[in-house]
Structure formats: C-alpha cells, structure tokens
Amino acid sequence: MKLYIINGPNLNMLGIREPSHYGSVGYAELERTLTAHCDALGIECVIYQSNHEGDLVDKIQEAYFLGADGIVINPGAYTHMSIALLDAVKAVSLPVVEVHISDLSKREDFRQISYIRAACVKTISGHGILGYTEAIDHLLSLLGGKK
C-alpha cells in the first residue's frame, strides 16, 4: 500500500508557529513519526509540504499517476479558500482524509469553512499530530489492510 501525506502552507513552521494551537512538535519530528508509523504497518509513504497551492495540486495529481492508494492531507489555510485543491481531489478519485492539528471548531469563524471536505472520506480535527496516524489507520482500514 502507498499513501501520500501532503501538507500545505506554514506546516513547515510546526513547533515555531503558534504552539498554543499547533503544539511544540517540529515538522521534522512529524515526518519521523509518520515514517515510523507507516513502516510499522508496511505502508510506503510519500511525505510532502509546500507553501504553494499549485505545487499541492501537482502532488495530488502525482499521487494518482504514481499509483497511490490514498492521501492524507492537511491543506493548512488553503482549507478555507482553495477550490483548486477540492477539484484536484475530486479529479483523482482517491480516498482522502483531511487532517487538522488544531480543533477548527474552536477557532475563528473563517476556519469553520472547508472546501476540500466535500471530497474527503473523513476529517480529523483537533487531535494534534496523532490525527495524522489516525488518518493513516483509517485509510488502511478503508482499503482493506490490517492494523
């Protein structure tokens, strides 16, 4: 099984940016955690982060063309504004889990809006970086793998 884990703008600043919302774990530690989790489950993972919307669209399309089974995505601020990411997810027809480190339901009003959610099989919000491992486990279960 192969999963793409795609992170949007400012996630490279984890551990630095607003620790009260996003915690103190840095991006490199997040990558190590996700790689170890996937390795333990026998899943190949491609982890990617970009601050640029078009690069994220390209990576979603790459996941399709290179045979990914599913995608975990934290679109960051593009969650609330990007129809392009929604269209990309709809175009590839892969199961996608939307992840947010902070609890969006307890944040500013504009953060309540998620365009990409309409094309996702599940949203996990407010579970910190463990939300990513929950998303991986959900895709594994959905795709018929074992946990």
CNS distance restraints for C-alpha pairs under 8 A (distance, minus, plus):
assign (resid   1 and name CA) (resid  42 and name CA) 7.55 0.50 0.50
assign (resid   1 and name CA) (resid  43 and name CA) 5.18 0.50 0.50
assign (resid   1 and name CA) (resid  44 and name CA) 6.13 0.50 0.50
assign (resid   1 and name CA) (resid  68 and name CA) 7.50 0.50 0.50
assign (resid   1 and name CA) (resid  69 and name CA) 6.29 0.50 0.50
assign (resid   2 and name CA) (resid  43 and name CA) 5.77 0.50 0.50
assign (resid   2 and name CA) (resid  44 and name CA) 4.60 0.50 0.50
assign (resid   2 and name CA) (resid  45 and name CA) 5.68 0.50 0.50
assign (resid   2 and name CA) (resid  46 and name CA) 7.81 0.50 0.50
assign (resid   2 and name CA) (resid  67 and name CA) 7.46 0.50 0.50
assign (resid   2 and name CA) (resid  68 and name CA) 4.94 0.50 0.50
assign (resid   2 and name CA) (resid  69 and name CA) 5.45 0.50 0.50
assign (resid   2 and name CA) (resid  70 and name CA) 7.12 0.50 0.50
assign (resid   3 and name CA) (resid  43 and name CA) 7.19 0.50 0.50
assign (resid   3 and name CA) (resid  44 and name CA) 6.31 0.50 0.50
assign (resid   3 and name CA) (resid  45 and name CA) 4.88 0.50 0.50
assign (resid   3 and name CA) (resid  46 and name CA) 6.40 0.50 0.50
assign (resid   3 and name CA) (resid  63 and name CA) 7.98 0.50 0.50
assign (resid   3 and name CA) (resid  68 and name CA) 5.48 0.50 0.50
assign (resid   3 and name CA) (resid  69 and name CA) 5.81 0.50 0.50
assign (resid   3 and name CA) (resid  70 and name CA) 5.10 0.50 0.50
assign (resid   3 and name CA) (resid  71 and name CA) 5.51 0.50 0.50
assign (resid   3 and name CA) (resid  72 and name CA) 7.35 0.50 0.50
assign (resid   4 and name CA) (resid  45 and name CA) 5.65 0.50 0.50
assign (resid   4 and name CA) (resid  46 and name CA) 4.76 0.50 0.50
assign (resid   4 and name CA) (resid  47 and name CA) 6.06 0.50 0.50
assign (resid   4 and name CA) (resid  48 and name CA) 7.70 0.50 0.50
assign (resid   4 and name CA) (resid  63 and name CA) 6.42 0.50 0.50
assign (resid   4 and name CA) (resid  68 and name CA) 6.68 0.50 0.50
assign (resid   4 and name CA) (resid  70 and name CA) 6.54 0.50 0.50
assign (resid   4 and name CA) (resid  71 and name CA) 4.75 0.50 0.50
assign (resid   4 and name CA) (resid  72 and name CA) 6.22 0.50 0.50
assign (resid   5 and name CA) (resid  45 and name CA) 6.97 0.50 0.50
assign (resid   5 and name CA) (resid  46 and name CA) 6.03 0.50 0.50
assign (resid   5 and name CA) (resid  47 and name CA) 4.74 0.50 0.50
assign (resid   5 and name CA) (resid  48 and name CA) 6.25 0.50 0.50
assign (resid   5 and name CA) (resid  71 and name CA) 5.84 0.50 0.50
assign (resid   5 and name CA) (resid  72 and name CA) 4.68 0.50 0.50
assign (resid   5 and name CA) (resid  73 and name CA) 5.80 0.50 0.50
assign (resid   6 and name CA) (resid  47 and name CA) 6.03 0.50 0.50
assign (resid   6 and name CA) (resid  48 and name CA) 4.94 0.50 0.50
assign (resid   6 and name CA) (resid  49 and name CA) 5.87 0.50 0.50
assign (resid   6 and name CA) (resid  56 and name CA) 7.36 0.50 0.50
assign (resid   6 and name CA) (resid  59 and name CA) 7.66 0.50 0.50
assign (resid   6 and name CA) (resid  60 and name CA) 7.98 0.50 0.50
assign (resid   6 and name CA) (resid  71 and name CA) 7.31 0.50 0.50
assign (resid   6 and name CA) (resid  72 and name CA) 6.20 0.50 0.50
assign (resid   6 and name CA) (resid  73 and name CA) 4.71 0.50 0.50
assign (resid   6 and name CA) (resid  74 and name CA) 6.33 0.50 0.50
assign (resid   6 and name CA) (resid  75 and name CA) 7.53 0.50 0.50
assign (resid   7 and name CA) (resid  11 and name CA) 6.39 0.50 0.50
assign (resid   7 and name CA) (resid  47 and name CA) 7.94 0.50 0.50
assign (resid   7 and name CA) (resid  48 and name CA) 6.08 0.50 0.50
assign (resid   7 and name CA) (resid  49 and name CA) 4.47 0.50 0.50
assign (resid   7 and name CA) (resid  50 and name CA) 6.55 0.50 0.50
assign (resid   7 and name CA) (resid  73 and name CA) 5.87 0.50 0.50
assign (resid   7 and name CA) (resid  74 and name CA) 4.87 0.50 0.50
assign (resid   7 and name CA) (resid  75 and name CA) 5.77 0.50 0.50
assign (resid   7 and name CA) (resid  76 and name CA) 7.08 0.50 0.50
assign (resid   8 and name CA) (resid  49 and name CA) 5.73 0.50 0.50
assign (resid   8 and name CA) (resid  50 and name CA) 5.36 0.50 0.50
assign (resid   8 and name CA) (resid  51 and name CA) 5.66 0.50 0.50
assign (resid   8 and name CA) (resid  52 and name CA) 7.48 0.50 0.50
assign (resid   8 and name CA) (resid  53 and name CA) 7.69 0.50 0.50
assign (resid   8 and name CA) (resid  56 and name CA) 7.08 0.50 0.50
assign (resid   8 and name CA) (resid  73 and name CA) 7.93 0.50 0.50
assign (resid   8 and name CA) (resid  74 and name CA) 6.02 0.50 0.50
assign (resid   8 and name CA) (resid  75 and name CA) 4.43 0.50 0.50
assign (resid   8 and name CA) (resid  76 and name CA) 4.94 0.50 0.50
assign (resid   8 and name CA) (resid  77 and name CA) 7.45 0.50 0.50
assign (resid   8 and name CA) (resid  78 and name CA) 7.16 0.50 0.50
assign (resid   9 and name CA) (resid  49 and name CA) 7.48 0.50 0.50
assign (resid   9 and name CA) (resid  50 and name CA) 5.86 0.50 0.50
assign (resid   9 and name CA) (resid  51 and name CA) 3.85 0.50 0.50
assign (resid   9 and name CA) (resid  52 and name CA) 6.82 0.50 0.50
assign (resid   9 and name CA) (resid  75 and name CA) 7.13 0.50 0.50
assign (resid   9 and name CA) (resid  76 and name CA) 5.56 0.50 0.50
assign (resid   9 and name CA) (resid  77 and name CA) 6.65 0.50 0.50
assign (resid   9 and name CA) (resid  78 and name CA) 7.58 0.50 0.50
assign (resid  10 and name CA) (resid  14 and name CA) 7.48 0.50 0.50
assign (resid  10 and name CA) (resid  17 and name CA) 7.99 0.50 0.50
assign (resid  10 and name CA) (resid  51 and name CA) 6.36 0.50 0.50
assign (resid  10 and name CA) (resid  76 and name CA) 7.15 0.50 0.50
assign (resid  11 and name CA) (resid  27 and name CA) 6.91 0.50 0.50
assign (resid  11 and name CA) (resid  49 and name CA) 7.24 0.50 0.50
assign (resid  11 and name CA) (resid  76 and name CA) 7.07 0.50 0.50
assign (resid  12 and name CA) (resid  26 and name CA) 7.81 0.50 0.50
assign (resid  12 and name CA) (resid  27 and name CA) 5.44 0.50 0.50
assign (resid  12 and name CA) (resid  49 and name CA) 6.99 0.50 0.50
assign (resid  13 and name CA) (resid  17 and name CA) 5.59 0.50 0.50
assign (resid  13 and name CA) (resid  26 and name CA) 7.14 0.50 0.50
assign (resid  13 and name CA) (resid  27 and name CA) 6.74 0.50 0.50
assign (resid  14 and name CA) (resid  19 and name CA) 7.72 0.50 0.50
assign (resid  14 and name CA) (resid  22 and name CA) 6.68 0.50 0.50
assign (resid  14 and name CA) (resid  23 and name CA) 7.38 0.50 0.50
assign (resid  14 and name CA) (resid  24 and name CA) 6.98 0.50 0.50
assign (resid  14 and name CA) (resid  25 and name CA) 6.30 0.50 0.50
assign (resid  14 and name CA) (resid  26 and name CA) 4.68 0.50 0.50
assign (resid  14 and name CA) (resid  27 and name CA) 5.25 0.50 0.50
assign (resid  15 and name CA) (resid  19 and name CA) 6.00 0.50 0.50
assign (resid  15 and name CA) (resid  22 and name CA) 7.17 0.50 0.50
assign (resid  15 and name CA) (resid  23 and name CA) 6.06 0.50 0.50
assign (resid  15 and name CA) (resid  24 and name CA) 4.04 0.50 0.50
assign (resid  15 and name CA) (resid  25 and name CA) 4.82 0.50 0.50
assign (resid  15 and name CA) (resid  26 and name CA) 4.31 0.50 0.50
assign (resid  15 and name CA) (resid  27 and name CA) 7.19 0.50 0.50
assign (resid  16 and name CA) (resid  24 and name CA) 7.10 0.50 0.50
assign (resid  16 and name CA) (resid  26 and name CA) 7.36 0.50 0.50
assign (resid  17 and name CA) (resid  22 and name CA) 7.25 0.50 0.50
assign (resid  18 and name CA) (resid  22 and name CA) 6.12 0.50 0.50
assign (resid  18 and name CA) (resid  23 and name CA) 7.53 0.50 0.50
assign (resid  19 and name CA) (resid  23 and name CA) 4.28 0.50 0.50
assign (resid  19 and name CA) (resid  24 and name CA) 5.41 0.50 0.50
assign (resid  21 and name CA) (resid 101 and name CA) 7.78 0.50 0.50
assign (resid  21 and name CA) (resid 102 and name CA) 5.55 0.50 0.50
assign (resid  22 and name CA) (resid 101 and name CA) 5.97 0.50 0.50
assign (resid  22 and name CA) (resid 102 and name CA) 5.88 0.50 0.50
assign (resid  22 and name CA) (resid 128 and name CA) 6.89 0.50 0.50
assign (resid  23 and name CA) (resid 128 and name CA) 7.24 0.50 0.50
assign (resid  25 and name CA) (resid  29 and name CA) 6.33 0.50 0.50
assign (resid  25 and name CA) (resid  30 and name CA) 6.88 0.50 0.50
assign (resid  26 and name CA) (resid  30 and name CA) 6.40 0.50 0.50
assign (resid  27 and name CA) (resid  31 and name CA) 6.28 0.50 0.50
assign (resid  28 and name CA) (resid  32 and name CA) 6.31 0.50 0.50
assign (resid  29 and name CA) (resid  33 and name CA) 6.12 0.50 0.50
assign (resid  30 and name CA) (resid  34 and name CA) 6.18 0.50 0.50
assign (resid  30 and name CA) (resid 129 and name CA) 6.95 0.50 0.50
assign (resid  31 and name CA) (resid  35 and name CA) 6.04 0.50 0.50
assign (resid  31 and name CA) (resid  47 and name CA) 7.14 0.50 0.50
assign (resid  32 and name CA) (resid  36 and name CA) 6.06 0.50 0.50
assign (resid  33 and name CA) (resid  37 and name CA) 6.13 0.50 0.50
assign (resid  34 and name CA) (resid  38 and name CA) 6.10 0.50 0.50
assign (resid  34 and name CA) (resid 132 and name CA) 7.43 0.50 0.50
assign (resid  34 and name CA) (resid 133 and name CA) 6.80 0.50 0.50
assign (resid  35 and name CA) (resid  39 and name CA) 5.98 0.50 0.50
assign (resid  35 and name CA) (resid  45 and name CA) 6.92 0.50 0.50
assign (resid  36 and name CA) (resid  40 and name CA) 6.10 0.50 0.50
assign (resid  37 and name CA) (resid  41 and name CA) 6.46 0.50 0.50
assign (resid  37 and name CA) (resid 133 and name CA) 7.01 0.50 0.50
assign (resid  38 and name CA) (resid  42 and name CA) 6.05 0.50 0.50
assign (resid  38 and name CA) (resid  43 and name CA) 4.83 0.50 0.50
assign (resid  38 and name CA) (resid  44 and name CA) 6.54 0.50 0.50
assign (resid  38 and name CA) (resid  45 and name CA) 6.59 0.50 0.50
assign (resid  38 and name CA) (resid 136 and name CA) 7.81 0.50 0.50
assign (resid  39 and name CA) (resid  43 and name CA) 5.81 0.50 0.50
assign (resid  39 and name CA) (resid  44 and name CA) 7.08 0.50 0.50
assign (resid  41 and name CA) (resid 147 and name CA) 6.97 0.50 0.50
assign (resid  48 and name CA) (resid  59 and name CA) 7.95 0.50 0.50
assign (resid  49 and name CA) (resid  56 and name CA) 7.88 0.50 0.50
assign (resid  50 and name CA) (resid  55 and name CA) 6.56 0.50 0.50
assign (resid  50 and name CA) (resid  56 and name CA) 6.52 0.50 0.50
assign (resid  52 and name CA) (resid  56 and name CA) 6.58 0.50 0.50
assign (resid  53 and name CA) (resid  57 and name CA) 6.42 0.50 0.50
assign (resid  53 and name CA) (resid  78 and name CA) 7.43 0.50 0.50
assign (resid  53 and name CA) (resid  82 and name CA) 7.96 0.50 0.50
assign (resid  53 and name CA) (resid  84 and name CA) 7.92 0.50 0.50
assign (resid  53 and name CA) (resid  85 and name CA) 7.61 0.50 0.50
assign (resid  54 and name CA) (resid  58 and name CA) 6.18 0.50 0.50
assign (resid  55 and name CA) (resid  59 and name CA) 6.21 0.50 0.50
assign (resid  56 and name CA) (resid  60 and name CA) 6.26 0.50 0.50
assign (resid  56 and name CA) (resid  85 and name CA) 7.43 0.50 0.50
assign (resid  57 and name CA) (resid  61 and name CA) 6.32 0.50 0.50
assign (resid  57 and name CA) (resid  84 and name CA) 7.12 0.50 0.50
assign (resid  57 and name CA) (resid  85 and name CA) 5.89 0.50 0.50
assign (resid  57 and name CA) (resid  88 and name CA) 5.92 0.50 0.50
assign (resid  58 and name CA) (resid  62 and name CA) 6.06 0.50 0.50
assign (resid  59 and name CA) (resid  63 and name CA) 6.18 0.50 0.50
assign (resid  60 and name CA) (resid  64 and name CA) 6.79 0.50 0.50
assign (resid  60 and name CA) (resid  71 and name CA) 7.88 0.50 0.50
assign (resid  60 and name CA) (resid  88 and name CA) 6.53 0.50 0.50
assign (resid  60 and name CA) (resid  89 and name CA) 6.77 0.50 0.50
assign (resid  60 and name CA) (resid  92 and name CA) 7.58 0.50 0.50
assign (resid  61 and name CA) (resid  65 and name CA) 6.35 0.50 0.50
assign (resid  61 and name CA) (resid  88 and name CA) 6.86 0.50 0.50
assign (resid  61 and name CA) (resid  92 and name CA) 6.58 0.50 0.50
assign (resid  62 and name CA) (resid  66 and name CA) 5.79 0.50 0.50
assign (resid  63 and name CA) (resid  67 and name CA) 6.19 0.50 0.50
assign (resid  63 and name CA) (resid  68 and name CA) 5.02 0.50 0.50
assign (resid  63 and name CA) (resid  70 and name CA) 7.92 0.50 0.50
assign (resid  63 and name CA) (resid  71 and name CA) 7.68 0.50 0.50
assign (resid  64 and name CA) (resid  68 and name CA) 5.80 0.50 0.50
assign (resid  64 and name CA) (resid  92 and name CA) 5.83 0.50 0.50
assign (resid  64 and name CA) (resid  94 and name CA) 7.35 0.50 0.50
assign (resid  69 and name CA) (resid  94 and name CA) 6.69 0.50 0.50
assign (resid  69 and name CA) (resid  95 and name CA) 7.48 0.50 0.50
assign (resid  69 and name CA) (resid 143 and name CA) 7.82 0.50 0.50
assign (resid  70 and name CA) (resid  94 and name CA) 5.39 0.50 0.50
assign (resid  70 and name CA) (resid  95 and name CA) 4.99 0.50 0.50
assign (resid  70 and name CA) (resid  96 and name CA) 5.83 0.50 0.50
assign (resid  70 and name CA) (resid 139 and name CA) 6.83 0.50 0.50
assign (resid  71 and name CA) (resid  94 and name CA) 7.08 0.50 0.50
assign (resid  71 and name CA) (resid  95 and name CA) 6.41 0.50 0.50
assign (resid  71 and name CA) (resid  96 and name CA) 4.67 0.50 0.50
assign (resid  71 and name CA) (resid  97 and name CA) 6.44 0.50 0.50
assign (resid  72 and name CA) (resid  96 and name CA) 5.67 0.50 0.50
assign (resid  72 and name CA) (resid  97 and name CA) 4.89 0.50 0.50
assign (resid  72 and name CA) (resid  98 and name CA) 6.12 0.50 0.50
assign (resid  72 and name CA) (resid  99 and name CA) 6.99 0.50 0.50
assign (resid  72 and name CA) (resid 132 and name CA) 7.27 0.50 0.50
assign (resid  72 and name CA) (resid 135 and name CA) 6.47 0.50 0.50
assign (resid  72 and name CA) (resid 136 and name CA) 7.01 0.50 0.50
assign (resid  73 and name CA) (resid  96 and name CA) 7.07 0.50 0.50
assign (resid  73 and name CA) (resid  97 and name CA) 6.23 0.50 0.50
assign (resid  73 and name CA) (resid  98 and name CA) 5.06 0.50 0.50
assign (resid  73 and name CA) (resid  99 and name CA) 5.93 0.50 0.50
assign (resid  74 and name CA) (resid  79 and name CA) 7.86 0.50 0.50
assign (resid  74 and name CA) (resid  98 and name CA) 5.83 0.50 0.50
assign (resid  74 and name CA) (resid  99 and name CA) 4.88 0.50 0.50
assign (resid  74 and name CA) (resid 100 and name CA) 5.81 0.50 0.50
assign (resid  75 and name CA) (resid  79 and name CA) 5.16 0.50 0.50
assign (resid  75 and name CA) (resid  98 and name CA) 7.74 0.50 0.50
assign (resid  75 and name CA) (resid  99 and name CA) 7.99 0.50 0.50
assign (resid  76 and name CA) (resid 100 and name CA) 7.50 0.50 0.50
assign (resid  77 and name CA) (resid  81 and name CA) 7.20 0.50 0.50
assign (resid  78 and name CA) (resid  82 and name CA) 5.04 0.50 0.50
assign (resid  78 and name CA) (resid  85 and name CA) 7.82 0.50 0.50
assign (resid  79 and name CA) (resid 113 and name CA) 7.40 0.50 0.50
assign (resid  79 and name CA) (resid 114 and name CA) 5.04 0.50 0.50
assign (resid  79 and name CA) (resid 115 and name CA) 6.04 0.50 0.50
assign (resid  79 and name CA) (resid 116 and name CA) 6.17 0.50 0.50
assign (resid  80 and name CA) (resid 110 and name CA) 6.97 0.50 0.50
assign (resid  80 and name CA) (resid 111 and name CA) 6.20 0.50 0.50
assign (resid  80 and name CA) (resid 112 and name CA) 7.72 0.50 0.50
assign (resid  80 and name CA) (resid 113 and name CA) 5.24 0.50 0.50
assign (resid  80 and name CA) (resid 114 and name CA) 4.91 0.50 0.50
assign (resid  80 and name CA) (resid 115 and name CA) 6.10 0.50 0.50
assign (resid  81 and name CA) (resid 114 and name CA) 7.58 0.50 0.50
assign (resid  81 and name CA) (resid 115 and name CA) 6.75 0.50 0.50
assign (resid  82 and name CA) (resid  86 and name CA) 6.72 0.50 0.50
assign (resid  82 and name CA) (resid 115 and name CA) 6.55 0.50 0.50
assign (resid  82 and name CA) (resid 116 and name CA) 7.48 0.50 0.50
assign (resid  83 and name CA) (resid  87 and name CA) 6.06 0.50 0.50
assign (resid  83 and name CA) (resid 115 and name CA) 6.32 0.50 0.50
assign (resid  83 and name CA) (resid 116 and name CA) 7.28 0.50 0.50
assign (resid  84 and name CA) (resid  88 and name CA) 6.14 0.50 0.50
assign (resid  85 and name CA) (resid  89 and name CA) 6.20 0.50 0.50
assign (resid  85 and name CA) (resid 116 and name CA) 6.48 0.50 0.50
assign (resid  86 and name CA) (resid  90 and name CA) 6.18 0.50 0.50
assign (resid  86 and name CA) (resid 115 and name CA) 6.24 0.50 0.50
assign (resid  86 and name CA) (resid 116 and name CA) 4.48 0.50 0.50
assign (resid  86 and name CA) (resid 117 and name CA) 7.83 0.50 0.50
assign (resid  86 and name CA) (resid 118 and name CA) 7.56 0.50 0.50
assign (resid  86 and name CA) (resid 119 and name CA) 6.52 0.50 0.50
assign (resid  87 and name CA) (resid  91 and name CA) 5.98 0.50 0.50
assign (resid  88 and name CA) (resid  92 and name CA) 6.45 0.50 0.50
assign (resid  89 and name CA) (resid  93 and name CA) 6.50 0.50 0.50
assign (resid  89 and name CA) (resid  94 and name CA) 7.19 0.50 0.50
assign (resid  89 and name CA) (resid  96 and name CA) 7.50 0.50 0.50
assign (resid  89 and name CA) (resid 116 and name CA) 7.68 0.50 0.50
assign (resid  89 and name CA) (resid 119 and name CA) 6.42 0.50 0.50
assign (resid  89 and name CA) (resid 120 and name CA) 7.95 0.50 0.50
assign (resid  90 and name CA) (resid  94 and name CA) 7.98 0.50 0.50
assign (resid  90 and name CA) (resid 119 and name CA) 5.89 0.50 0.50
assign (resid  95 and name CA) (resid 120 and name CA) 6.69 0.50 0.50
assign (resid  95 and name CA) (resid 121 and name CA) 6.11 0.50 0.50
assign (resid  95 and name CA) (resid 139 and name CA) 7.42 0.50 0.50
assign (resid  96 and name CA) (resid 119 and name CA) 7.47 0.50 0.50
assign (resid  96 and name CA) (resid 120 and name CA) 4.91 0.50 0.50
assign (resid  96 and name CA) (resid 121 and name CA) 5.80 0.50 0.50
assign (resid  96 and name CA) (resid 122 and name CA) 7.30 0.50 0.50
assign (resid  96 and name CA) (resid 139 and name CA) 7.97 0.50 0.50
assign (resid  97 and name CA) (resid 120 and name CA) 5.51 0.50 0.50
assign (resid  97 and name CA) (resid 121 and name CA) 5.77 0.50 0.50
assign (resid  97 and name CA) (resid 122 and name CA) 4.98 0.50 0.50
assign (resid  97 and name CA) (resid 123 and name CA) 5.77 0.50 0.50
assign (resid  97 and name CA) (resid 124 and name CA) 7.52 0.50 0.50
assign (resid  97 and name CA) (resid 135 and name CA) 5.96 0.50 0.50
assign (resid  97 and name CA) (resid 139 and name CA) 7.59 0.50 0.50
assign (resid  98 and name CA) (resid 116 and name CA) 7.76 0.50 0.50
assign (resid  98 and name CA) (resid 117 and name CA) 6.76 0.50 0.50
assign (resid  98 and name CA) (resid 120 and name CA) 6.38 0.50 0.50
assign (resid  98 and name CA) (resid 122 and name CA) 6.30 0.50 0.50
assign (resid  98 and name CA) (resid 123 and name CA) 4.64 0.50 0.50
assign (resid  98 and name CA) (resid 124 and name CA) 6.28 0.50 0.50
assign (resid  98 and name CA) (resid 135 and name CA) 7.85 0.50 0.50
assign (resid  99 and name CA) (resid 123 and name CA) 5.84 0.50 0.50
assign (resid  99 and name CA) (resid 124 and name CA) 4.87 0.50 0.50
assign (resid  99 and name CA) (resid 125 and name CA) 5.83 0.50 0.50
assign (resid  99 and name CA) (resid 131 and name CA) 6.24 0.50 0.50
assign (resid  99 and name CA) (resid 132 and name CA) 6.42 0.50 0.50
assign (resid  99 and name CA) (resid 135 and name CA) 7.24 0.50 0.50
assign (resid 100 and name CA) (resid 104 and name CA) 7.39 0.50 0.50
assign (resid 100 and name CA) (resid 123 and name CA) 7.98 0.50 0.50
assign (resid 100 and name CA) (resid 124 and name CA) 6.27 0.50 0.50
assign (resid 100 and name CA) (resid 125 and name CA) 4.60 0.50 0.50
assign (resid 100 and name CA) (resid 126 and name CA) 6.27 0.50 0.50
assign (resid 100 and name CA) (resid 127 and name CA) 7.72 0.50 0.50
assign (resid 100 and name CA) (resid 128 and name CA) 7.46 0.50 0.50
assign (resid 100 and name CA) (resid 131 and name CA) 7.20 0.50 0.50
assign (resid 101 and name CA) (resid 125 and name CA) 6.02 0.50 0.50
assign (resid 101 and name CA) (resid 126 and name CA) 5.21 0.50 0.50
assign (resid 101 and name CA) (resid 127 and name CA) 5.91 0.50 0.50
assign (resid 101 and name CA) (resid 128 and name CA) 4.19 0.50 0.50
assign (resid 101 and name CA) (resid 129 and name CA) 5.81 0.50 0.50
assign (resid 101 and name CA) (resid 131 and name CA) 6.69 0.50 0.50
assign (resid 102 and name CA) (resid 125 and name CA) 6.12 0.50 0.50
assign (resid 102 and name CA) (resid 126 and name CA) 4.22 0.50 0.50
assign (resid 102 and name CA) (resid 127 and name CA) 6.91 0.50 0.50
assign (resid 102 and name CA) (resid 128 and name CA) 6.19 0.50 0.50
assign (resid 103 and name CA) (resid 107 and name CA) 6.87 0.50 0.50
assign (resid 103 and name CA) (resid 125 and name CA) 5.03 0.50 0.50
assign (resid 103 and name CA) (resid 126 and name CA) 3.60 0.50 0.50
assign (resid 103 and name CA) (resid 127 and name CA) 7.39 0.50 0.50
assign (resid 104 and name CA) (resid 108 and name CA) 7.73 0.50 0.50
assign (resid 104 and name CA) (resid 111 and name CA) 5.92 0.50 0.50
assign (resid 104 and name CA) (resid 112 and name CA) 6.04 0.50 0.50
assign (resid 104 and name CA) (resid 125 and name CA) 6.45 0.50 0.50
assign (resid 104 and name CA) (resid 126 and name CA) 6.93 0.50 0.50
assign (resid 105 and name CA) (resid 111 and name CA) 7.66 0.50 0.50
assign (resid 105 and name CA) (resid 112 and name CA) 6.06 0.50 0.50
assign (resid 107 and name CA) (resid 111 and name CA) 6.28 0.50 0.50
assign (resid 107 and name CA) (resid 112 and name CA) 7.50 0.50 0.50
assign (resid 108 and name CA) (resid 112 and name CA) 7.20 0.50 0.50
assign (resid 109 and name CA) (resid 113 and name CA) 7.82 0.50 0.50
assign (resid 114 and name CA) (resid 118 and name CA) 7.86 0.50 0.50
assign (resid 116 and name CA) (resid 120 and name CA) 6.76 0.50 0.50
assign (resid 117 and name CA) (resid 122 and name CA) 7.72 0.50 0.50
assign (resid 117 and name CA) (resid 123 and name CA) 6.98 0.50 0.50
assign (resid 124 and name CA) (resid 131 and name CA) 5.90 0.50 0.50
assign (resid 124 and name CA) (resid 134 and name CA) 7.85 0.50 0.50
assign (resid 124 and name CA) (resid 135 and name CA) 7.15 0.50 0.50
assign (resid 125 and name CA) (resid 131 and name CA) 6.92 0.50 0.50
assign (resid 126 and name CA) (resid 131 and name CA) 7.40 0.50 0.50
assign (resid 127 and name CA) (resid 131 and name CA) 4.90 0.50 0.50
assign (resid 129 and name CA) (resid 133 and name CA) 7.47 0.50 0.50
assign (resid 130 and name CA) (resid 134 and name CA) 6.24 0.50 0.50
assign (resid 131 and name CA) (resid 135 and name CA) 6.11 0.50 0.50
assign (resid 132 and name CA) (resid 136 and name CA) 6.27 0.50 0.50
assign (resid 133 and name CA) (resid 137 and name CA) 6.12 0.50 0.50
assign (resid 134 and name CA) (resid 138 and name CA) 6.06 0.50 0.50
assign (resid 135 and name CA) (resid 139 and name CA) 6.24 0.50 0.50
assign (resid 136 and name CA) (resid 140 and name CA) 6.14 0.50 0.50
assign (resid 137 and name CA) (resid 141 and name CA) 6.16 0.50 0.50
assign (resid 137 and name CA) (resid 147 and name CA) 6.83 0.50 0.50
assign (resid 138 and name CA) (resid 142 and name CA) 6.02 0.50 0.50
assign (resid 139 and name CA) (resid 143 and name CA) 5.89 0.50 0.50
assign (resid 140 and name CA) (resid 144 and name CA) 6.27 0.50 0.50
assign (resid 140 and name CA) (resid 145 and name CA) 4.87 0.50 0.50
assign (resid 140 and name CA) (resid 146 and name CA) 6.65 0.50 0.50
assign (resid 140 and name CA) (resid 147 and name CA) 7.14 0.50 0.50
assign (resid 141 and name CA) (resid 145 and name CA) 5.38 0.50 0.50
assign (resid 141 and name CA) (resid 146 and name CA) 6.42 0.50 0.50
assign (resid 141 and name CA) (resid 147 and name CA) 7.09 0.50 0.50
